[in-house]
């Protein structure tokens, strides 16, 4: 529970009637910074004890993407600020919580733009109306809204805002009343969602939203001054001339990857071992660490592998990935005549894949573009959009392969204007693989028929996964202890055990007995010899089924098993 909802340092006592455009710009940046500072606290509210996409991280990356766009504005006005915020959050949205947040920002932005068109200043009434538009927009984005989530907290905030806006024109009073009600609602979320009560936490998404609003409020209540750092756009002509003599083909590794990892699990960090791993996947390596953080720079063709390895140390911050080949090539196309575009393919497929082995399987089955990501690293809407465009196809099917990526994929489909995008809401990697195999049974000329073929294939797949508990918790009456192996069947924890092999066998016995094909994908840290021993156990449990074994190299999950 939240014991102290918020506490402002020295309240700015002057009555405030309006918020100007520069203050609004500062509020977005301050809100994003506040959540970025508290994202680990929000992550720890996760109900399920599995390594997760992390609500706090996803929301922080989403709102930081908005703040980056807002900070770069040249001419500051109400409309320019909220347009930048909406665009940045929509494209930077990660995970379901990030997509919902982006929709709240999008609706809020519409409310502000409408007021700006009418020549209105932002006062309590405009704020209240904008909050309500944000809630209306977010609810439309979610098929089956649940009570006790970020949506509930947002809705109650908007309702209170409308009520308070009719009682006061002082924005300080408005903010304090609305925030107080928001935290009161947050503390009631366990009574609305039993799983929260059982785990003893409030809703993480609601907490993240209030972190943003509280940070934004400090600009007004405390007269917090935010430094707006304008990005430099001036080209270094000397460096450019040197770059002209460098061939794109000479770039060994394509992606310049930088990030900071906090040492949440310092026991997992050995600098020499970590550097050796980075050397195995790239070059130009710099690793600097102190007692709390590790700063990393590496050039690699697989940024996801570096990020996944770093997640073993702790939460990631200030991530930046740049395509050096693309940057280098684009410099020379400035002012040049464009080459005729190649004709588009009839159909492309974008698949998300957790692990290089799974990515190779997806590619071999015909996926046009594969985005490496998954449970602990959800790709953003922008990542999915770029992959859709890279397919260079008239129609594109997107396979999210994770329930926390579906909303981002659907948001990308809505944003994309030149390509007809179809999202097949696969929730696991085995479902995505089954969909890819079924693709050959249909034709892009009949997309409805093709999608039906793929949906039918997905419906026949039962998925089991084994991961590890990262915290103590209670779920469905079961006391789960940190460090236990967790056997999950269709997303539900059905086995928890200290022994990996016992967990594996118990989990398989809970899968459908009449399966004809059982496929085992073994993950990082599992050798082929060990995996073969597990295959033998599967053969004894499924005596009449064909057992297939693949090196998925997936992080987080020791094994993923599908039964068909």
Helices and strands as residue ranges (DSSP letters): H 21-43, H 55-71, H 78-92, H 95-117, H 124-141, H 150-165, H 171-192, H 194-199, H 204-221, H 237-244, G 248-250, E 255-262, G 266-268, H 271-281, E 282-289, E 293-300, H 303-311, E 316-323, H 324-333, E 345-353, H 356-364, E 369-372, H 381-391, E 393-399, H 406-415, E 420-424, H 429-438, G 439-441, H 447-459, E 462-468, E 473-475, E 478-480, E 485-489, E 492-497, H 500-509, E 517-522, H 528-541, E 546-551, E 559-563
